[in-house]
Amino acid sequence: MGSTAPSWADQWGSGSFGDEEDDNKLVTKKSSSGGSNKKMAEAKAAASAGLDKAKAAASVGAQKVKSGTSVGLKWVKKQYQKKSSSST
């Protein structure tokens, strides 16, 4: 019961993972993407600048919170002292 039809390996290639032909395609594809490295560097630089701005804004915000908390606590302390001194 012989068959003259090509086998699966003949139709789809007999190579497996790491086949030399596939490796050559990957190397060619990676080396042709030189422009994406430049774009990636530009994106990283922009992200770094954005991160620096975010850090500065967070620092200023933290100082404002600290200052506001300090003023608020002083106000509460002053109100408590007024109440306790007038009730005696």
N, CA, C and O atoms as a MOPAC input file, in Angstrom:
PM7 MOZYME 1SCF
protein

 N      0.83300 1    -1.17600 1     0.00000 1
 C      0.00000 1     0.00000 1     0.00000 1
 C      0.87800 1     1.24100 1     0.00000 1
 O      0.77500 1     2.07500 1     0.89900 1
 N      1.70500 1     1.36200 1    -0.96000 1
 C      2.62700 1     2.47100 1    -1.07200 1
 C      1.92700 1     3.72800 1    -1.52700 1
 O      0.93500 1     3.68100 1    -2.25500 1
 N      2.45900 1     4.85400 1    -1.08500 1
 C      1.85700 1     6.12700 1    -1.42800 1
 C      2.87700 1     6.97100 1    -2.16100 1
 O      4.04700 1     6.99500 1    -1.77900 1
 N      2.46700 1     7.64400 1    -3.17700 1
 C      3.38200 1     8.51900 1    -3.91100 1
 C      3.29100 1     9.95300 1    -3.42400 1
 O      4.03700 1    10.81600 1    -3.88700 1
 N      2.39400 1    10.21000 1    -2.50800 1
 C      2.24300 1    11.56600 1    -1.96100 1
 C      3.42200 1    11.87300 1    -1.04500 1
 O      3.94900 1    10.96700 1    -0.39900 1
 N      3.84500 1    13.13300 1    -0.97800 1
 C      4.96100 1    13.49200 1    -0.10700 1
 C      4.56900 1    13.36300 1     1.37100 1
 O      3.41100 1    13.56000 1     1.74000 1
 N      5.53900 1    13.03500 1     2.18700 1
 C      5.27600 1    12.89000 1     3.61400 1
 C      5.13000 1    14.27000 1     4.26300 1
 O      5.35900 1    15.30200 1     3.63200 1
 N      4.75300 1    14.25700 1     5.50600 1
 C      4.58300 1    15.51200 1     6.24400 1
 C      5.90600 1    16.26700 1     6.30900 1
 O      5.94100 1    17.48200 1     6.11700 1
 N      6.98000 1    15.55500 1     6.57600 1
 C      8.29300 1    16.18500 1     6.67800 1
 C      8.71600 1    16.79900 1     5.35500 1
 O      9.36200 1    17.84600 1     5.33500 1
 N      8.35800 1    16.16100 1     4.25600 1
 C      8.70400 1    16.71500 1     2.94700 1
 C      7.91900 1    17.99300 1     2.66800 1
 O      8.43600 1    18.92000 1     2.04400 1
 N      6.68500 1    18.03900 1     3.12600 1
 C      5.84800 1    19.21100 1     2.86600 1
 C      6.23200 1    20.39500 1     3.73800 1
 O      6.29400 1    21.52600 1     3.25600 1
 N      6.49000 1    20.14800 1     5.02100 1
 C      6.67200 1    21.22600 1     5.96700 1
 C      8.12000 1    21.43400 1     6.39900 1
 O      8.39900 1    22.29100 1     7.23700 1
 N      9.01300 1    20.68100 1     5.85100 1
 C     10.40500 1    20.80700 1     6.23000 1
 C     10.73700 1    19.80600 1     7.31200 1
 O      9.92500 1    19.55500 1     8.20300 1
 N     11.90000 1    19.24600 1     7.24200 1
 C     12.26700 1    18.21200 1     8.20100 1
 C     13.04800 1    18.78300 1     9.36500 1
 O     13.40300 1    18.04700 1    10.28600 1
 N     13.32200 1    20.06600 1     9.34800 1
 C     14.09600 1    20.67400 1    10.42300 1
 C     13.29500 1    20.77600 1    11.69800 1
 O     12.06700 1    20.69400 1    11.68900 1
 N     14.00400 1    20.95700 1    12.79600 1
 C     13.35300 1    21.12200 1    14.08800 1
 C     13.71200 1    22.49400 1    14.63900 1
 O     14.26000 1    23.32900 1    13.92000 1
 N     13.40700 1    22.72800 1    15.90300 1
 C     13.77100 1    23.99600 1    16.51500 1
 C     15.27000 1    24.18800 1    16.40400 1
 O     16.04100 1    23.24700 1    16.59100 1
 N     15.67600 1    25.39800 1    16.10200 1
 C     17.09700 1    25.67600 1    15.97100 1
 C     17.63100 1    25.29600 1    14.60700 1
 O     18.84500 1    25.21200 1    14.42000 1
 N     16.75700 1    25.06800 1    13.66100 1
 C     17.18900 1    24.75000 1    12.31400 1
 C     18.03100 1    25.90100 1    11.78000 1
 O     17.71700 1    27.06600 1    12.02900 1
 N     19.07400 1    25.59500 1    11.06600 1
 C     20.01700 1    26.61400 1    10.60000 1
 C     19.33300 1    27.65100 1     9.72500 1
 O     19.66500 1    28.83400 1     9.80200 1
 N     18.40100 1    27.23800 1     8.90900 1
 C     17.70000 1    28.16300 1     8.03200 1
 C     16.89000 1    29.16800 1     8.84900 1
 O     16.88400 1    30.36000 1     8.54000 1
 N     16.21000 1    28.69200 1     9.88300 1
 C     15.43100 1    29.57000 1    10.74800 1
 C     16.33500 1    30.53400 1    11.50200 1
 O     15.99300 1    31.70400 1    11.67400 1
 N     17.49200 1    30.04600 1    11.95100 1
 C     18.43200 1    30.90500 1    12.66000 1
 C     18.91400 1    32.04100 1    11.77600 1
 O     19.04600 1    33.17500 1    12.23700 1
 N     19.17600 1    31.75000 1    10.52300 1
 C     19.64000 1    32.78700 1     9.60200 1
 C     18.57000 1    33.85600 1     9.40100 1
 O     18.89200 1    35.03900 1     9.28700 1
 N     17.32000 1    33.45800 1     9.35700 1
 C     16.23100 1    34.42200 1     9.20500 1
 C     16.15800 1    35.34600 1    10.41600 1
 O     15.95200 1    36.55100 1    10.26900 1
 N     16.32600 1    34.78300 1    11.61200 1
 C     16.27100 1    35.58800 1    12.82500 1
 C     17.41500 1    36.59500 1    12.88900 1
 O     17.20700 1    37.74700 1    13.27000 1
 N     18.60700 1    36.17300 1    12.52400 1
 C     19.76100 1    37.06900 1    12.55100 1
 C     19.55800 1    38.21000 1    11.57800 1
 O     19.85700 1    39.35900 1    11.90300 1
 N     19.06100 1    37.91900 1    10.40200 1
 C     18.81700 1    38.95500 1     9.40600 1
 C     17.75300 1    39.92900 1     9.89200 1
 O     17.87800 1    41.14000 1     9.71400 1
 N     16.72500 1    39.39900 1    10.49500 1
 C     15.63700 1    40.24700 1    10.97200 1
 C     16.10900 1    41.16100 1    12.10200 1
 O     15.75700 1    42.34000 1    12.12200 1
 N     16.89700 1    40.64000 1    13.03800 1
 C     17.38200 1    41.44400 1    14.15000 1
 C     18.35000 1    42.51600 1    13.68800 1
 O     18.30800 1    43.64100 1    14.18600 1
 N     19.21400 1    42.19100 1    12.75100 1
 C     20.21800 1    43.16000 1    12.32400 1
 C     19.61100 1    44.26100 1    11.47800 1
 O     20.19800 1    45.33800 1    11.37100 1
 N     18.45800 1    44.03100 1    10.87600 1
 C     17.85300 1    45.05600 1    10.03900 1
 C     17.03700 1    46.05900 1    10.84200 1
 O     16.49900 1    47.00400 1    10.26500 1
 N     16.92800 1    45.88300 1    12.14500 1
 C     16.11600 1    46.77600 1    12.97000 1
 C     16.98700 1    47.78900 1    13.70300 1
 O     16.77100 1    48.03100 1    14.89000 1
 N     17.95900 1    48.38300 1    13.03300 1
 C     18.85900 1    49.35200 1    13.65600 1
 C     18.15700 1    50.62700 1    14.06900 1
 O     18.57600 1    51.26100 1    15.03700 1
 N     17.10400 1    51.02900 1    13.37400 1
 C     16.37900 1    52.24700 1    13.70400 1
 C     15.61300 1    52.14400 1    15.00000 1
 O     15.38300 1    53.15000 1    15.67200 1
 N     15.21500 1    50.93500 1    15.35800 1
 C     14.43600 1    50.78200 1    16.58500 1
 C     15.30100 1    51.01200 1    17.81700 1
 O     14.79200 1    51.43200 1    18.85600 1
 N     16.60600 1    50.74300 1    17.71600 1
 C     17.49600 1    51.00800 1    18.85000 1
 C     17.56700 1    52.50100 1    19.13400 1
 O     17.59300 1    52.91400 1    20.29300 1
 N     17.59800 1    53.30300 1    18.09100 1
 C     17.63600 1    54.75700 1    18.24700 1
 C     16.32900 1    55.25000 1    18.86300 1
 O     16.32500 1    56.10400 1    19.75000 1
 N     15.23000 1    54.69800 1    18.37900 1
 C     13.92600 1    55.08000 1    18.92400 1
 C     13.81900 1    54.69500 1    20.39300 1
 O     13.26900 1    55.44400 1    21.19900 1
 N     14.35000 1    53.52000 1    20.73700 1
 C     14.31200 1    53.05700 1    22.12000 1
 C     15.13800 1    53.98500 1    23.00800 1
 O     14.72700 1    54.31000 1    24.12200 1
 N     16.29700 1    54.41000 1    22.51700 1
 C     17.14300 1    55.31400 1    23.29400 1
 C     16.43600 1    56.65100 1    23.51300 1
 O     16.49600 1    57.22000 1    24.60300 1
 N     15.77600 1    57.14300 1    22.48500 1
 C     15.03500 1    58.40400 1    22.61400 1
 C     13.88300 1    58.25800 1    23.59900 1
 O     13.62100 1    59.16300 1    24.39200 1
 N     13.19800 1    57.12100 1    23.55000 1
 C     12.08300 1    56.88900 1    24.47300 1
 C     12.58600 1    56.80200 1    25.90900 1
 O     11.94700 1    57.31500 1    26.82700 1
 N     13.73900 1    56.14800 1    26.10300 1
 C     14.30200 1    56.04600 1    27.44900 1
 C     14.70900 1    57.42000 1    27.96500 1
 O     14.52000 1    57.72200 1    29.14400 1
 N     15.27000 1    58.25800 1    27.08800 1
 C     15.66900 1    59.59600 1    27.50600 1
 C     14.44600 1    60.42400 1    27.89700 1
 O     14.47300 1    61.15400 1    28.88700 1
 N     13.38300 1    60.30600 1    27.11800 1
 C     12.15900 1    61.04400 1    27.43500 1
 C     11.55100 1    60.53800 1    28.74100 1
 O     11.07100 1    61.32700 1    29.55500 1
 N     11.57500 1    59.23800 1    28.93500 1
 C     11.03100 1    58.67200 1    30.17000 1
 C     11.85700 1    59.10100 1    31.37700 1
 O     11.31500 1    59.35800 1    32.45200 1
 N     13.16000 1    59.17600 1    31.19200 1
 C     14.03900 1    59.60400 1    32.27800 1
 C     13.75200 1    61.05300 1    32.66000 1
 O     13.70800 1    61.39900 1    33.84100 1
 N     13.55600 1    61.89500 1    31.64300 1
 C     13.23300 1    63.29700 1    31.92000 1
 C     11.88800 1    63.39900 1    32.63200 1
 O     11.72700 1    64.19200 1    33.55900 1
 N     10.93800 1    62.60400 1    32.20000 1
 C      9.63000 1    62.58700 1    32.85200 1
 C      9.71800 1    62.10200 1    34.28100 1
 O      9.02500 1    62.61100 1    35.16200 1
 N     10.57200 1    61.11600 1    34.51200 1
 C     10.75400 1    60.58800 1    35.86000 1
 C     11.36500 1    61.64400 1    36.77400 1
 O     10.96800 1    61.78000 1    37.93100 1
 N     12.33500 1    62.39300 1    36.24500 1
 C     12.94000 1    63.46400 1    37.03400 1
 C     11.90100 1    64.52200 1    37.41400 1
 O     11.89300 1    65.02000 1    38.54000 1
 N     11.03500 1    64.85400 1    36.47300 1
 C      9.97300 1    65.82800 1    36.75400 1
 C      9.00700 1    65.28900 1    37.80900 1
 O      8.57200 1    66.02100 1    38.69900 1
 N      8.68000 1    64.01100 1    37.70000 1
 C      7.76300 1    63.39900 1    38.66700 1
 C      8.38400 1    63.38100 1    40.05800 1
 O      7.70200 1    63.63000 1    41.05200 1
 N      9.67300 1    63.08600 1    40.12400 1
 C     10.35300 1    63.08300 1    41.42000 1
 C     10.33500 1    64.47200 1    42.03800 1
 O     10.08800 1    64.62100 1    43.23500 1
 N     10.59500 1    65.48700 1    41.22400 1
 C     10.59600 1    66.86000 1    41.73100 1
 C      9.20200 1    67.25200 1    42.22300 1
 O      9.06100 1    67.86600 1    43.28000 1
 N      8.19300 1    66.89900 1    41.46200 1
 C      6.81800 1    67.22400 1    41.85600 1
 C      6.43900 1    66.48700 1    43.14300 1
 O      5.77700 1    67.05500 1    44.01300 1
 N      6.84900 1    65.24600 1    43.26200 1
 C      6.54600 1    64.48300 1    44.47500 1
 C      7.25600 1    65.08500 1    45.68100 1
 O      6.69900 1    65.13100 1    46.77800 1
 N      8.48200 1    65.54200 1    45.47500 1
 C      9.23800 1    66.15500 1    46.56600 1
 C      8.56300 1    67.44400 1    47.03700 1
 O      8.42400 1    67.68000 1    48.23700 1
 N      8.15000 1    68.26700 1    46.08400 1
 C      7.46400 1    69.51100 1    46.43600 1
 C      6.14200 1    69.19000 1    47.13500 1
 O      5.79000 1    69.83700 1    48.12100 1
 N      5.42300 1    68.21200 1    46.63700 1
 C      4.15800 1    67.81900 1    47.25500 1
 C      4.35400 1    67.32300 1    48.67500 1
 O      3.56800 1    67.64700 1    49.56500 1
 N      5.40100 1    66.53800 1    48.88900 1
 C      5.67900 1    66.03300 1    50.23400 1
 C      6.01500 1    67.17200 1    51.18800 1
 O      5.59700 1    67.15300 1    52.34600 1
 N      6.76000 1    68.15600 1    50.71800 1
 C      7.08800 1    69.31300 1    51.55500 1
 C      5.82500 1    70.09300 1    51.92200 1
 O      5.68200 1    70.56400 1    53.05000 1
 N      4.91700 1    70.22300 1    50.96100 1
 C      3.65900 1    70.92900 1    51.23700 1
 C      2.82400 1    70.17600 1    52.26700 1
 O      2.23700 1    70.78600 1    53.16100 1
 N      2.77300 1    68.86900 1    52.14400 1
 C      2.01900 1    68.06400 1    53.10900 1
 C      2.63500 1    68.19700 1    54.49600 1
 O      1.92900 1    68.36100 1    55.49000 1
 N      3.95600 1    68.12400 1    54.54700 1
 C      4.65400 1    68.23300 1    55.82900 1
 C      4.39600 1    69.59700 1    56.46700 1
 O      4.12900 1    69.69100 1    57.66500 1
 N      4.47700 1    70.64100 1    55.66300 1
 C      4.25000 1    71.99500 1    56.16800 1
 C      2.80100 1    72.16600 1    56.62800 1
 O      2.53900 1    72.72200 1    57.69500 1
 N      1.86900 1    71.68200 1    55.81400 1
 C      0.45800 1    71.79700 1    56.16600 1
 C      0.12400 1    71.03300 1    57.43100 1
 O     -0.66200 1    71.50100 1    58.25600 1
 N      0.71100 1    69.86900 1    57.58700 1
 C      0.48400 1    69.06800 1    58.79200 1
 C      1.02100 1    69.78500 1    60.02100 1
 O      0.38100 1    69.81200 1    61.07200 1
 N      2.20500 1    70.36300 1    59.86900 1
 C      2.80800 1    71.08400 1    60.98800 1
 C      1.93900 1    72.27500 1    61.41100 1
 O      1.69500 1    72.49100 1    62.59800 1
 N      1.48400 1    73.03000 1    60.42800 1
 C      0.61900 1    74.18500 1    60.72900 1
 C     -0.68400 1    73.71100 1    61.36500 1
 O     -1.17000 1    74.32100 1    62.31700 1
 N     -1.24000 1    72.64300 1    60.84800 1
 C     -2.49200 1    72.11200 1    61.39200 1
 C     -2.34900 1    71.64200 1    62.82700 1
 O     -3.21400 1    71.91200 1    63.66000 1
 N     -1.27200 1    70.94800 1    63.12000 1
 C     -1.05700 1    70.47000 1    64.48700 1
 C     -0.84000 1    71.63300 1    65.45500 1
 O     -1.31700 1    71.60200 1    66.58900 1
 N     -0.12000 1    72.65500 1    65.00200 1
 C      0.07900 1    73.83400 1    65.84900 1
 C     -1.25200 1    74.52000 1    66.13700 1
 O     -1.48800 1    74.98600 1    67.25200 1
 N     -2.12200 1    74.58100 1    65.12400 1
 C     -3.42700 1    75.20900 1    65.29700 1
 C     -4.25900 1    74.42100 1    66.31200 1
 O     -4.88900 1    75.00300 1    67.19500 1
 N     -4.25300 1    73.08000 1    66.17700 1
 C     -5.01200 1    72.24900 1    67.11500 1
 C     -4.47300 1    72.42500 1    68.53200 1
 O     -5.24800 1    72.54400 1    69.48100 1
 N     -3.15400 1    72.44100 1    68.67600 1
 C     -2.54000 1    72.61800 1    69.99100 1
 C     -2.92200 1    73.96700 1    70.59800 1
 O     -3.21000 1    74.06200 1    71.79100 1
 N     -2.92200 1    74.99900 1    69.77200 1
 C     -3.28100 1    76.34000 1    70.23200 1
 C     -4.74300 1    76.37600 1    70.67900 1
 O     -5.06300 1    76.96500 1    71.71100 1
 N     -5.63500 1    75.74200 1    69.89700 1
 C     -7.04900 1    75.70500 1    70.25100 1
 C     -7.26900 1    74.94900 1    71.55600 1
 O     -8.09300 1    75.35700 1    72.37500 1
 N     -6.54700 1    73.85700 1    71.75900 1
 C     -6.66500 1    73.07700 1    72.98200 1
 C     -6.18100 1    73.89200 1    74.18200 1
 O     -6.79100 1    73.86000 1    75.25000 1
 N     -5.07100 1    74.62600 1    73.99400 1
 C     -4.54700 1    75.44200 1    75.08800 1
 C     -5.51700 1    76.56300 1    75.44500 1
 O     -5.68200 1    76.87400 1    76.62500 1
 N     -6.16100 1    77.17600 1    74.45800 1
 C     -7.15300 1    78.21400 1    74.72300 1
 C     -8.31700 1    77.63600 1    75.50900 1
 O     -8.77400 1    78.24000 1    76.48000 1
 N     -8.79800 1    76.47100 1    75.09700 1
 C     -9.94300 1    75.86300 1    75.75400 1
 C     -9.60800 1    75.44300 1    77.18300 1
 O    -10.40800 1    75.65800 1    78.09400 1
 N     -8.44600 1    74.85400 1    77.38500 1
 C     -8.09700 1    74.36200 1    78.71000 1
 C     -7.76900 1    75.51300 1    79.67600 1
 O     -8.02400 1    75.38700 1    80.87400 1
 N     -7.21900 1    76.61500 1    79.19100 1
 C     -6.89500 1    77.73300 1    80.06400 1
 C     -8.15200 1    78.54000 1    80.41800 1
 O     -8.21900 1    79.10700 1    81.50900 1
 N     -9.13800 1    78.60700 1    79.53600 1
 C    -10.35400 1    79.36700 1    79.82500 1
 C    -11.33100 1    78.59100 1    80.70700 1
 O    -12.15300 1    79.20900 1    81.38400 1
 N    -11.26700 1    77.27800 1    80.72200 1
 C    -12.21200 1    76.49500 1    81.51500 1
 C    -11.75500 1    76.35600 1    82.96000 1
 O    -12.53800 1    75.88500 1    83.78400 1
 N    -10.54400 1    76.73400 1    83.30800 1
 C    -10.06200 1    76.59100 1    84.66300 1
 C    -10.27700 1    77.80100 1    85.47900 1
 O     -9.91500 1    77.82400 1    86.65600 1

